[in-house]
Amino acid sequence: MLLNRRALLKASIAGGVAVGLTGCSLLPRKASVQPDGYAGAVGFPDGSFGVSAFNRNGRIVWQAPVDSRCHSGCNRPHQQETLFFERRPGWSFYVFDSTTGARKHHISAEPGEHFVGHGVFSTDGRRLYVTASRYDQGAGIIAVYDAEKGYRRTKTFDLAGIGPHELTLHPDGETLVIGLGGILTHPDYDRMKLNLDTMDPALVLMNRHSGKIVGRFRPPHHQQSARHVSVSGDGRVYVAYQHQGPLYETPPLLARLEEGTLREYRFDEDTRTALANYISSVVAHPENDLVAAASPIGGTAIIFRGKTGELVSRAHIADCAGIQTLAGGDFLVSSGRGKLIRLGAGKPARELADLSVHWDHHLV
């Protein structure tokens, strides 16, 4: 039976709710030096929204209500803070204490701007970089905040383009990697896409200190909206598209940056059809050459080799979207139906948990 928000909040205050884990007694550890636990934006059966943090026992550690649906988040390096960003058009982001879920800050977008669901910290945890849009002008920007000064806005970098979405930090610690979707929207028109004939998507590389664009790489087709990005430990850059052309077309949806060109991965026809022209997450594993991607519309998650494009795993997971890398080389995939699935190269998908929440598109 699904729990409602009030029950979950009451239980989190009392020390957590034991939710139904299946198949194992513990969730696996995340790869690298990430916090030993998970968090995600969630929707509740009563139509309200929150952020849920749970430990490897599948026990909810804390549950925090939010004013509007959130999308993705990030953990602040060297500090016990977890951030979540409202879904496009997002008017604010939230800073929570990672251990208790107490809300520490609630930062509103500047007048005439809205957030689009993603942010990333500098390696020292001081600077926060957030994708945003000046919607009347249709201008994509990177908003910079100083976390040590209560998340005060300090800089704004112009992307010279429309519709930024996910960004991440290159392992060099200096370069922001940004998916520029190229799609013009406006809050007054309920996410309607206003410029599909004139889209100009790109993968953008930006110096995080100066805001100088040091690379702009366009997909082969102007309707391949470059939305999600990831970078491997050795610096290989990946980008995932959401194709905005006719539904009968099944163009490549994933590419890597190589010698100044976006080289696309061309999977078999069945896989292209299963991905349904929509990728919600792409994540490179830090321990190997594997890359995972998920399509909630197609209900399909895949793993492929970054260097060769060899497809090594494909699984049907209804409403799958979020991806986390696991210690040992596998991936954890979350679904909007509350499930957590372990997926690895050449292995059958394994359900690890069935939780009483509806995950949004990203898992932190």
Backbone torsions as a table, in degrees:
resi	resn	phi	psi	omega
1	MET	NA	133.6	179.6
2	LEU	-70.4	141.7	177.2
3	LEU	-91.6	143.5	176.3
4	ASN	-87.6	171.4	-173.6
5	ARG	-60.8	-42.2	-177.6
6	ARG	-61.2	-42.9	179.7
7	ALA	-64.6	-40.7	-179.4
8	LEU	-66.5	-42.3	-179.9
9	LEU	-65.1	-43.1	179.1
10	LYS	-61.7	-42.1	-179.3
11	ALA	-67.4	-37.1	-178.8
12	SER	-65.5	-36.0	176.9
13	ILE	-65.7	-35.3	-178.3
14	ALA	-79.7	-4.8	176.3
15	GLY	121.9	4.3	173.4
16	GLY	111.7	154.0	178.2
17	VAL	-108.4	130.3	173.6
18	ALA	-76.7	114.5	-179.0
19	VAL	-102.3	166.6	-168.5
20	GLY	-76.4	98.3	171.3
21	LEU	-84.5	141.5	175.8
22	THR	-127.7	143.7	171.1
23	GLY	89.3	-20.1	178.6
24	CYS	-161.7	163.1	-177.7
25	SER	-89.6	-20.0	-179.4
26	LEU	-136.4	143.4	167.7
27	LEU	-73.5	149.6	-178.8
28	PRO	-71.0	160.1	176.4
29	ARG	-73.8	149.7	173.8
30	LYS	-76.0	157.8	179.5
31	ALA	-72.1	163.8	176.2
32	SER	58.5	-141.4	-172.4
33	VAL	-108.7	29.4	-179.7
34	GLN	-71.5	158.1	179.0
35	PRO	-57.5	147.4	-175.7
36	ASP	-84.8	72.6	-179.7
37	GLY	173.3	179.2	-175.6
38	TYR	-133.8	153.6	175.0
39	ALA	-147.2	150.6	178.5
40	GLY	-158.6	155.7	171.7
41	ALA	-75.3	137.4	-174.2
42	VAL	-134.2	156.3	169.9
43	GLY	-113.4	146.9	-177.3
44	PHE	-109.1	159.3	-178.3
45	PRO	-57.9	-24.7	-179.2
46	ASP	-86.0	5.3	177.9
47	GLY	91.1	-1.2	178.2
48	SER	-90.4	175.6	-173.4
49	PHE	-132.8	158.6	178.3
50	GLY	-162.9	-173.0	171.4
51	VAL	-122.6	131.6	-176.7
52	SER	-117.8	130.9	174.7
53	ALA	-117.3	134.2	-178.9
54	PHE	-140.8	154.7	-177.0
55	ASN	-95.3	-176.6	-174.4
56	ARG	-72.8	-11.2	173.0
57	ASN	-82.6	-1.8	-176.1
58	GLY	78.6	16.7	-179.1
59	ARG	-96.9	129.0	178.0
60	ILE	-66.3	121.3	-179.4
61	VAL	-84.9	-43.3	173.3
62	TRP	-157.1	158.7	-178.0
63	GLN	-138.9	120.8	-175.8
64	ALA	-120.0	128.2	177.4
65	PRO	-74.0	150.8	174.4
66	VAL	-131.0	163.4	-174.2
67	ASP	-78.5	-25.0	-175.6
68	SER	-148.4	163.7	-178.1
69	ARG	-59.0	130.5	177.2
70	CYS	-101.7	168.1	-171.1
71	HIS	-122.6	-70.6	-178.4
72	SER	-129.1	173.6	-179.2
73	GLY	-151.1	-177.5	176.2
74	CYS	-157.8	154.8	176.4
75	ASN	-99.1	136.9	179.7
76	ARG	-78.1	123.9	179.4
77	PRO	-60.0	138.4	174.0
78	HIS	69.2	7.1	-180.0
79	GLN	-136.2	154.7	177.8
80	GLN	-88.8	65.9	179.4
81	GLU	-134.9	135.8	176.2
82	THR	-122.9	130.9	-177.9
83	LEU	-111.8	144.9	170.9
84	PHE	-135.4	144.3	-173.4
85	PHE	-113.8	135.3	178.0
86	GLU	-63.9	149.6	-178.0
87	ARG	-71.6	145.5	-180.0
88	ARG	-54.9	132.2	-9.0
89	PRO	-78.8	120.2	-177.0
90	GLY	-97.9	132.1	-177.4
91	TRP	-98.3	-2.7	-178.9
92	SER	-164.0	168.8	166.3
93	PHE	-133.6	160.9	-172.4
94	TYR	-120.1	142.8	174.7
95	VAL	-117.8	119.8	-178.3
96	PHE	-113.4	149.6	167.3
97	ASP	-68.1	123.6	-173.6
98	SER	-65.9	-21.6	-176.3
99	THR	-94.2	-30.2	-175.1
100	THR	-116.0	-20.2	-175.1
101	GLY	83.0	3.0	178.2
102	ALA	-63.4	135.3	178.8
103	ARG	-76.4	119.8	-179.0
104	LYS	-95.8	-35.7	179.8
105	HIS	-147.1	149.8	172.8
106	HIS	-134.9	104.2	-169.8
107	ILE	-103.3	123.2	-179.4
108	SER	-89.8	150.4	174.6
109	ALA	-67.2	153.5	176.4
110	GLU	-67.3	154.7	177.7
111	PRO	-54.8	134.1	179.6
112	GLY	83.2	2.7	-179.7
113	GLU	-123.3	158.2	168.0
114	HIS	-143.6	152.9	177.2
115	PHE	-84.0	166.0	-176.9
116	VAL	-126.5	12.8	168.8
117	GLY	108.0	-0.3	-175.3
118	HIS	-138.6	151.4	173.9
119	GLY	-158.0	164.2	179.0
120	VAL	-150.4	147.9	-179.9
121	PHE	-96.2	156.2	164.4
122	SER	-67.6	161.3	-174.7
123	THR	-63.6	-26.9	179.2
124	ASP	-84.9	-3.8	176.7
125	GLY	80.2	7.4	-177.9
126	ARG	-89.7	-47.5	-175.8
127	ARG	-94.9	134.4	175.3
128	LEU	-112.6	130.0	179.9
129	TYR	-113.7	127.0	-172.6
130	VAL	-128.2	131.4	173.2
131	THR	-75.5	138.7	-177.4
132	ALA	-153.4	173.0	-179.0
133	SER	-137.9	137.5	167.1
134	ARG	-91.9	99.0	-161.5
135	TYR	-72.1	-31.9	179.3
136	ASP	-67.8	-36.6	178.0
137	GLN	-87.1	-13.8	-175.0
138	GLY	67.4	34.4	-174.3
139	ALA	-105.8	124.2	174.9
140	GLY	-81.8	139.4	-178.0
141	ILE	-139.6	163.6	166.3
142	ILE	-111.3	119.6	177.3
143	ALA	-95.1	132.8	-175.5
144	VAL	-112.9	132.3	-177.8
145	TYR	-126.0	147.3	177.1
146	ASP	-99.1	106.7	-176.5
147	ALA	-67.3	-26.4	-179.5
148	GLU	-78.1	-9.4	178.7
149	LYS	-119.2	43.7	176.3
150	GLY	66.9	28.3	-179.1
151	TYR	60.4	49.2	175.4
152	ARG	-79.5	136.7	178.3
153	ARG	-69.4	128.7	-176.5
154	THR	-119.2	-33.0	-177.0
155	LYS	-146.2	161.4	172.7
156	THR	-137.3	127.6	179.8
157	PHE	-111.6	132.4	-179.8
158	ASP	-87.1	131.6	-179.7
159	LEU	-91.3	-5.9	-178.5
160	ALA	52.6	44.7	-179.4
161	GLY	-172.9	178.6	-172.8
162	ILE	-114.6	141.5	165.1
163	GLY	75.1	51.8	174.1
164	PRO	-68.6	152.4	178.3
165	HIS	-132.8	-100.0	-176.7
166	GLU	-81.6	146.5	171.7
167	LEU	-137.3	154.6	175.5
168	THR	-145.0	170.6	-179.1
169	LEU	-105.1	128.9	177.1
170	HIS	-64.1	150.3	177.9
171	PRO	-58.2	-16.2	175.9
172	ASP	-69.9	-10.5	178.2
173	GLY	75.5	-0.6	-174.0
174	GLU	-118.3	-19.9	-169.8
175	THR	-113.4	125.4	172.2
176	LEU	-85.6	134.6	177.5
177	VAL	-109.9	120.8	-166.9
178	ILE	-129.4	132.5	171.5
179	GLY	-89.8	115.9	-179.7
180	LEU	-103.3	106.2	-171.4
181	GLY	-70.2	-28.3	178.5
182	GLY	80.3	3.1	-175.9
183	ILE	-99.2	125.7	177.6
184	LEU	-86.1	125.1	173.7
185	THR	-131.3	168.1	177.7
186	HIS	-147.1	136.4	-178.8
187	PRO	-55.2	-27.0	-179.3
188	ASP	-72.0	-13.8	-174.2
189	TYR	-117.2	23.0	169.2
190	ASP	50.8	54.5	174.4
191	ARG	66.0	13.9	176.4
192	MET	-62.8	137.7	179.8
193	LYS	-86.7	118.6	-165.8
194	LEU	-102.3	-3.9	-173.2
195	ASN	-143.8	39.1	-173.0
196	LEU	-60.4	-27.5	-180.0
197	ASP	-78.6	-19.8	-174.8
198	THR	-122.5	20.8	179.6
199	MET	-55.6	148.3	176.8
200	ASP	-139.6	72.4	-178.1
201	PRO	-75.6	162.3	179.6
202	ALA	-165.9	156.5	163.1
203	LEU	-93.6	124.1	-174.3
204	VAL	-116.4	134.7	172.0
205	LEU	-110.7	130.2	-174.5
206	MET	-135.0	137.9	172.0
207	ASN	-69.8	124.9	-172.4
208	ARG	-73.5	-17.9	-179.3
209	HIS	-86.3	-48.1	-173.7
210	SER	-96.7	-19.9	-173.8
211	GLY	79.3	6.2	179.2
212	LYS	-70.6	131.2	176.0
213	ILE	-79.1	118.3	-176.4
214	VAL	-104.3	-1.0	176.4
215	GLY	-169.3	137.2	176.0
216	ARG	-138.6	119.0	-172.6
217	PHE	-127.5	119.4	-173.9
218	ARG	-96.9	141.0	173.4
219	PRO	-63.4	161.2	179.6
220	PRO	-61.8	-30.1	-178.0
221	HIS	-119.0	137.0	-173.3
222	HIS	-69.6	-11.8	178.4
223	GLN	-101.1	14.1	172.1
224	GLN	-91.2	92.5	-175.2
225	SER	-72.6	114.3	-177.5
226	ALA	-80.6	102.9	-169.7
227	ARG	-109.5	-45.6	-173.5
228	HIS	-119.1	148.1	-174.0
229	VAL	-138.6	157.8	173.6
230	SER	-155.5	158.3	179.0
231	VAL	-134.7	133.1	178.1
232	SER	-76.0	169.5	-179.5
233	GLY	-61.9	-27.4	179.2
234	ASP	-94.0	8.5	172.0
235	GLY	95.9	6.7	177.3
236	ARG	-74.6	130.6	-174.3
237	VAL	-101.2	133.2	179.4
238	TYR	-120.8	148.7	177.6
239	VAL	-137.7	143.7	179.0
240	ALA	-119.6	140.0	-177.6
241	TYR	-106.1	160.4	163.7
242	GLN	-123.7	108.9	-172.8
243	HIS	-73.7	130.2	-175.6
244	GLN	-105.1	10.3	178.9
245	GLY	-88.1	-165.9	-178.3
246	PRO	-58.4	147.1	-176.8
247	LEU	-64.6	-27.7	-178.1
248	TYR	-73.7	-14.1	176.3
249	GLU	-80.7	142.4	177.3
250	THR	-132.7	68.7	-178.7
251	PRO	-75.7	169.0	174.8
252	PRO	-58.9	142.5	-178.0
253	LEU	-115.7	-3.3	-177.2
254	LEU	-135.9	144.4	-178.5
255	ALA	-150.2	160.8	172.9
256	ARG	-121.3	150.2	176.2
257	LEU	-85.4	120.8	-177.1
258	GLU	-144.9	119.6	178.8
259	GLU	52.6	43.4	175.7
260	GLY	76.6	13.2	-178.6
261	THR	-133.1	144.5	173.0
262	LEU	-84.0	106.1	-179.0
263	ARG	-95.7	117.2	-171.4
264	GLU	-85.5	149.0	174.5
265	TYR	-90.8	128.0	-177.1
266	ARG	-113.0	95.5	179.7
267	PHE	-82.6	172.7	179.5
268	ASP	-65.6	163.1	-173.8
269	GLU	-60.8	-40.2	-179.7
270	ASP	-61.4	-40.5	179.7
271	THR	-68.7	-42.5	178.1
272	ARG	-60.1	-42.6	179.0
273	THR	-65.1	-40.6	-178.4
274	ALA	-64.6	-29.0	-179.1
275	LEU	-79.2	-12.4	167.9
276	ALA	56.3	34.2	175.1
277	ASN	62.6	23.3	-172.9
278	TYR	-149.5	118.0	173.3
279	ILE	-114.2	126.7	-178.8
280	SER	-99.4	-18.1	179.7
281	SER	-153.4	141.6	167.4
282	VAL	-134.8	131.7	-175.3
283	VAL	-141.1	124.2	175.2
284	ALA	-89.6	135.5	-179.8
285	HIS	-79.4	134.2	-178.0
286	PRO	-74.5	-13.2	-174.3
287	GLU	-101.6	-8.1	-176.2
288	ASN	-155.2	-166.8	-178.4
289	ASP	-98.1	17.8	-176.7
290	LEU	-90.8	145.9	177.8
291	VAL	-131.0	136.3	178.1
292	ALA	-114.6	148.6	176.4
293	ALA	-143.8	152.1	-176.7
294	ALA	-135.6	144.9	176.4
295	SER	-127.0	107.8	177.6
296	PRO	-68.3	-31.4	-179.9
297	ILE	-68.5	-41.6	178.0
298	GLY	-85.3	-10.9	-176.7
299	GLY	59.6	41.5	-174.3
300	THR	-136.1	134.6	171.9
301	ALA	-120.7	142.0	-179.1
302	ILE	-132.1	158.7	169.2
303	ILE	-129.2	135.7	177.9
304	PHE	-140.5	163.3	177.6
305	ARG	-84.5	127.8	-174.9
306	GLY	-62.8	-39.0	-175.3
307	LYS	-74.8	-36.3	-173.3
308	THR	-110.5	-20.8	-175.3
309	GLY	81.7	7.2	179.4
310	GLU	-64.0	126.2	177.8
311	LEU	-79.9	121.6	-175.0
312	VAL	-114.7	-8.9	177.4
313	SER	-161.5	140.4	173.0
314	ARG	-145.1	131.7	-177.0
315	ALA	-137.5	144.0	172.2
316	HIS	-87.2	116.0	178.2
317	ILE	-133.7	107.7	-175.0
318	ALA	-56.9	129.4	175.2
319	ASP	58.2	34.3	179.2
320	CYS	-75.0	148.4	-178.0
321	ALA	-156.0	-55.0	-175.1
322	GLY	-79.0	148.4	179.2
323	ILE	-138.0	134.8	171.0
324	GLN	-127.1	146.8	176.1
325	THR	-87.8	140.9	-175.9
326	LEU	-112.0	147.9	174.6
327	ALA	-59.0	133.2	-179.3
328	GLY	102.3	-12.6	171.4
329	GLY	113.8	-5.6	179.4
330	ASP	-92.3	-177.5	179.3
331	PHE	-128.0	151.4	172.3
332	LEU	-109.9	126.3	-178.0
333	VAL	-114.0	131.0	177.7
334	SER	-104.3	154.5	178.7
335	SER	-128.0	157.7	177.6
336	GLY	-67.0	-6.6	177.8
337	ARG	-98.7	12.5	173.7
338	GLY	89.1	1.9	-176.5
339	LYS	-90.7	149.0	172.6
340	LEU	-120.6	124.2	-172.7
341	ILE	-121.8	132.5	174.6
342	ARG	-91.1	129.7	-177.5
343	LEU	-132.4	131.5	179.5
344	GLY	-138.9	169.5	-179.0
345	ALA	-66.9	124.7	176.5
346	GLY	68.2	18.1	-179.2
347	LYS	-121.1	148.4	173.8
348	PRO	-68.6	147.7	176.2
349	ALA	-62.9	140.3	-176.4
350	ARG	-128.4	119.4	178.0
351	GLU	-74.8	125.8	-179.3
352	LEU	-104.1	-29.4	-176.0
353	ALA	-153.2	150.6	174.7
354	ASP	-132.3	98.9	-171.1
355	LEU	-102.6	154.6	-174.3
356	SER	-86.8	48.9	177.5
357	VAL	-142.7	167.1	176.3
358	HIS	-113.3	105.4	-177.9
359	TRP	-69.0	143.0	166.8
360	ASP	-80.2	-163.6	-164.6
361	HIS	-79.0	-6.7	-175.7
362	HIS	-139.2	147.9	-178.3
363	LEU	-120.9	130.5	-174.5
364	VAL	-108.0	NA	NA
